[in-house]
Amino acid sequence: MIEVGEFIRAIRKRRNLTTTQLADQLDLSNGYISLIERNIVSPSLATLKRIAQALSVPLESFFLDPDTEIIYSYLKKDEQQYIPAEGRNWRLLIDHSKTNLMGAFVVDSTAVDKNVYSHQGVELIYVLEGETSLNISKEDYQLKAGDSLYFDASIMHWDNKKPDVPLKLIVIATPPEGFHF
């Protein structure tokens, strides 16, 4: 298990800071920073909070168990699941058997979707290829390759894509179980 001092040293070095530079930012002595990094002394919570701010890391990162699994899903292209549905081909980018925090999909579509959707959470759409129009409540958003749209998915929304025009999107939704395909 990594000690707090080792973590501070690793992040400090990653930020290209010397112990003296970090100490100066915190108005502490260089020696005290060295003692913390060598796990000889434990800083107070207030000092740890100041160190976290100086290093631009969340305070809670000092308390995470490094042995905890942090990768929820790793899929190579040939391992990704494909789901054909109504003129669309959905490629799942996340293995939902390991996590249900978010859904991420690549969608290839030539079909027109006549459905109106509303589901829990938020959604991000990024257009890889083609163009579409997405209506959210009373607003119509014209999306072309390179455009993105992030919105509250509980608001009624629907696609106004032109028929037979190829479209490729990345769609990310949280939570994934309410997503439509």
C-alpha positions in Angstrom: 0.0 0.0 0.0 1.4 3.4 -1.0 1.9 5.8 1.9 0.6 9.4 1.8 4.1 10.8 1.7 5.1 8.6 -1.2 2.0 9.8 -3.1 2.8 13.4 -2.4 6.4 13.0 -3.6 5.2 11.2 -6.8 2.7 14.0 -7.6 5.2 16.7 -6.7 7.7 15.3 -9.1 5.1 14.8 -11.7 4.3 18.5 -11.4 8.1 19.3 -11.7 8.2 20.9 -8.3 11.1 20.7 -5.9 10.4 20.3 -2.2 11.6 23.9 -1.7 9.1 25.1 -4.3 6.2 23.2 -2.7 7.3 24.3 0.8 7.3 28.0 -0.4 3.8 27.6 -1.9 2.5 26.3 1.4 4.6 28.5 3.7 6.2 25.5 5.3 9.8 24.5 5.7 11.6 22.3 3.1 12.6 20.0 5.9 8.9 19.5 7.0 7.9 18.6 3.4 10.8 16.1 3.3 9.6 14.5 6.5 6.1 14.2 5.2 7.3 12.6 1.9 9.4 10.1 3.8 6.4 9.2 6.0 8.3 10.2 9.2 5.6 12.7 10.2 1.9 12.8 9.3 0.6 16.2 8.3 -2.6 17.5 9.9 -5.8 17.3 7.8 -5.6 21.1 7.2 -2.0 20.8 5.9 -3.0 17.8 3.8 -5.8 19.9 2.3 -3.4 22.7 1.5 -1.0 20.2 -0.1 -3.8 18.7 -2.2 -4.8 22.2 -3.4 -1.1 23.1 -4.2 -0.7 19.8 -6.2 -4.2 20.1 -7.8 -5.4 16.8 -6.7 -8.6 16.0 -4.8 -8.1 15.6 -1.0 -9.8 12.2 -1.1 -7.1 10.8 -3.4 -4.8 10.6 -0.4 -7.1 8.1 1.3 -7.9 5.8 -1.6 -6.6 2.3 -1.4 -4.3 1.8 -4.4 -5.2 -1.9 -4.5 -8.8 -1.0 -5.3 -9.8 -1.7 -8.9 -9.9 1.6 -10.7 -10.4 0.3 -14.3 -14.1 -0.6 -14.6 -14.0 -1.8 -18.2 -11.2 -2.4 -20.7 -12.4 -3.7 -24.1 -10.4 -4.2 -27.3 -12.3 -3.5 -30.5 -12.9 -7.2 -31.2 -14.3 -7.6 -27.6 -16.9 -4.9 -27.9 -20.5 -6.0 -28.2 -22.6 -5.0 -31.3 -26.3 -4.5 -31.0 -28.2 -4.1 -34.3 -31.5 -2.2 -33.8 -33.9 -0.6 -36.4 -31.3 0.5 -39.0 -28.8 1.4 -36.3 -25.7 -0.5 -35.2 -24.7 0.1 -31.6 -21.2 -0.8 -30.4 -20.9 -0.9 -26.7 -17.7 0.7 -25.4 -18.2 -0.4 -21.8 -18.6 -3.8 -20.4 -21.8 -3.4 -18.3 -21.2 -6.7 -16.4 -18.4 -4.9 -14.5 -20.0 -1.4 -14.0 -23.3 0.3 -14.5 -22.1 3.9 -13.9 -22.3 5.0 -17.5 -23.1 3.8 -21.0 -20.8 4.6 -23.9 -21.7 3.7 -27.4 -20.7 4.2 -31.0 -23.8 4.4 -33.2 -23.8 3.9 -36.9 -27.2 4.9 -38.4 -28.9 5.4 -41.7 -32.5 4.9 -40.3 -34.9 7.6 -39.2 -35.9 7.2 -35.5 -39.5 8.2 -35.0 -39.4 7.7 -31.2 -39.5 10.4 -28.5 -37.3 9.7 -25.5 -37.1 10.7 -21.9 -35.0 8.8 -19.4 -33.2 9.4 -16.1 -29.7 11.0 -16.1 -27.7 13.0 -18.6 -26.5 12.3 -22.2 -23.6 13.5 -24.3 -23.7 13.1 -28.1 -20.6 13.7 -30.2 -20.9 13.5 -34.0 -18.1 11.6 -35.6 -19.5 11.6 -39.2 -22.5 13.0 -40.9 -25.1 15.5 -39.6 -28.3 15.4 -37.7 -30.8 17.5 -35.9 -31.7 16.8 -32.3 -34.8 18.3 -30.7 -34.7 18.8 -27.0 -38.0 20.1 -25.6 -38.7 23.0 -27.9 -35.1 23.6 -29.2 -33.7 22.1 -32.4 -29.9 21.6 -32.4 -28.1 21.1 -35.7 -25.2 18.8 -35.2 -22.4 18.2 -37.7 -19.1 16.2 -37.5 -17.1 17.5 -34.5 -20.1 19.0 -32.7 -21.3 17.8 -29.3 -24.4 18.2 -27.2 -24.7 17.5 -23.5 -28.2 17.6 -21.9 -30.6 16.5 -19.2 -32.0 13.2 -20.7 -35.2 13.5 -18.6 -36.3 16.3 -21.0 -38.1 14.9 -24.0 -35.8 14.5 -26.9 -35.8 13.1 -30.4 -33.7 12.8 -33.5 -34.7 14.6 -36.7 -32.1 12.9 -38.9 -32.7 12.9 -42.6 -33.5 9.6 -44.2 -30.7 7.5 -45.7 -28.0 10.0 -44.6 -25.2 8.0 -42.8 -24.5 9.2 -39.3 -21.9 8.1 -36.8 -22.1 9.2 -33.2 -20.5 8.6 -29.8 -23.2 8.6 -27.2 -22.5 8.6 -23.5 -25.3 8.3 -21.0 -25.6 8.1 -17.2 -27.0 5.9 -16.0 -26.8 3.5 -18.9 -29.8 1.3 -18.0 -32.3 3.9 -19.1 -30.7 4.3 -22.5 -32.6 3.4 -25.7 -31.6 0.9 -28.3 
